[in-house]
């Protein structure tokens, strides 16, 4: 079985874990807060926050991505129509975990995971408004004439090279070779292979694209490096 990305697995296998997380996310989006074990709350947090990030996009493709995970249409509608607008000013930290002690019977550590839907503090809101005003002022300012820059000549090989399309769910490689925030899986366009962090080929591989997870890479048609043909 594949190794979980973070922490212990909460089910008997990967499919069971995905089903558990889907049910927990559905309950969280319907009720804003749920009580569960501390281990499940920690596994649910990145799972739910990724779905909220999709919901903030608000387009049809994002809605389909969420519906592929959360099958309850009522919960998905509430996520897009009510929860996502409340998170519009936030750049992360959409959920909060509060430990509440052991469970009666087996003393399993319990926690409450809830959506953070209260508005930002006045200080943070003021900073955001100032940043937005600065951007608008820069956009409305008259353009400054710049001296023409001579472009470097393009070789025949570069001119004939086909443009590489970025697959769905992927981020293009950065110029300095670093990973975009939240993306950890390297993918090579030529070999159609992807490399996960911690594998022998990860450090040697050069990323043409980055994916957030192995599932996204496989959905785009990439194969795990070193897997059997």
N, C-alpha and C positions, 0 to 999 in steps of 0.2 A: 504494500500500500504506500502511496506517496506520503511524505512527511508533511505535517501541517506547517503553515507559514509562521504562525505565532502561537506558542503555548500548546498545551495538550489538546488532543481531539476531544470533542464533547459527545461524539457518537461512536457507534461501532465501526464505522467506515466513512470514507469521504462523502458518499451519497447520503448516508444517514445524517452526517453533520450538516450538509447543505439543507436538508429538510428541516432539521431542528432550528437552524438559524433563520430559515425562511418563516417558520411559524412564530419564532420570537419577534422577528422584525414586523410581521403582520400585527401581532398584539401590541407592539410598541407604537406603531403608527396609528392604531385605532384608539389607544388609551393614553398616549403621551408618556406613560410610565408603567413599568412592570417590575415585579419582584421575582428574582431567580437566583440561582447560585452564583457566587462570585466568579467562578471559572466561565460560566456561560455568558455572564455580563461582559467580561473582558473580551471574549471572542465575538460577541454581538456588536460591540462598539464600532470597530472599523468597518464591519459589514454594513451596519445601518447608516453610518456616515457616508459611505461610498454611494449608497442609494439616494441619500439626500442630495449629494453633489449632482447626481444625474437629474434629480427632480428640479434643481435650481436652473438647469438648462432650459427645461420646459418644452423642448421640441418633441416631435413624434418619435424620433429615433431613441431619445432618452426614455420616453414612456415605454417603448417596446423593450428596452434593456431591463427596466425595472419589472415589467410584467413577466419577463422570463424567469425572474427570481421569486417575486411575490405574486402569487396567482389570485389573490383576493382583490377584485377590481375596486371594491369600496375603499379598502385601505390605500390602494394606489391613488385613487381619486383624491382622497383626503391629503395624501402626501404632496401631490402636485398643487392642489387648490388652496390648502390651508397652511400646511407646515412649511413648504418651500418659500412662500412669500415672507414668512416670519424670519427665515434664515438668510434673506437676501443681503443684509448688511454684514453678515458674519462670514469670515474666511476659513472657518473651521471650528472645532469644539462644539459640535451640534448636540452632543449628548453629555450627561453627567452621571457618574457612578457613585453611590453612597453605600458604604458598608453598614449592615444592620445587625451583625452578630450571627451566632450559630442557629441552625434550624433545630427545632424541637424533635428529638428522636435520634438522629444520627449526628447532630452537631455540625452539619455541613455549613461552611461560611456562606452567608446570604448577602445579597446586595440589591439595591433599587437602582435601575437604570432608567433615566428619564430624558426627554427632549428639552433642550434649553431654548425656550421660545420667548423669554422675556426680552425686551428691547435692550440695545446696548446702553452703557452708561452715558451720561451727558458729555463727559470728557471725550470718550471715544467717538461719539457722534459728531462732536465739533471738529475733531481732527479729520474725520472722513469728509465733512462738508468743506473744510479748508482745502483738502487735497483735490476734491472735485472742482472747486472754484479755480484753483491754480491751473488745472488741466484745461478748463474752458477758456481761461484767459490766454493760455499759450496757443490754443487752437484758433482763437479769434484775432490774435496778433497778426500784423501784416508780415508776409513772408520776406525774409532777408535774402537779397540776391547773393548768390555764391559764385565764386569763380568756377568755370567748367573744369571738371576733373577728367583727365584722359583715362579711358578704360584700358586695362591691360589686354593685349592681344590674346585671342582665344585660339588654341591649337586646333588642328583638324580633328584630333581624337576627341577633344572635349566637345567640339561642335557636333560630331556624329554620335556622341554618347546619348542613349535614350534617357528621358526624364524618369525618375523613380517616384512612383505614387506611394503616398503614405497609407498603409492599410487602416481599415476602420479600427478604432480603439488604440491606435499606436501614436507615439510622439516621435517626431524626427530627431535624429542624433544632433546634439549640440556641437558647436564649433570647437569647444575645448575638450570634448570627449566625456564630460560629466553627465550624470543621469538627471533628467528633469525631476522635479520634486514629485514624489509618490510613485515613480516608475523604477522598477528594479530588475526587470527581465530584458536581457539583450537579445536582439534579433538581427540576423544577417540576410539581406535581400537576395544575394546570389545563391547561397546554399539552402535557403528557406529553413534554417535551423534557429532555435532559440536557446539561450543559456541562462540558467538560474544562478543566483548568488550562492556561493559555497561549493560549486562544482569545480572540477579541475580545469575545464575549458573556459570558465567565466572570465578570468583575468586576461587570458590570451586573446579572447574574441574581441573584434571591433564591431561596435553596434552601429547598424544602419538605422534601426528603429529601436524604440523602447516601449515595453508593455508594462502595465501595472501588475499583471499576474500571468501565470502559465496558461490559465484557462483562456484569457484574451488572446494570447499568442497562438494557441491551437485553433481558436475560432477564426483567426485570420489566415489559417493555412500553414502555419509554421510547425515544425517537428522538433521535439526535444533533442538536443545534441547528445549523442551516445546511445540513444534508444535503438532497439532492434528494428531492422527494416521490416 
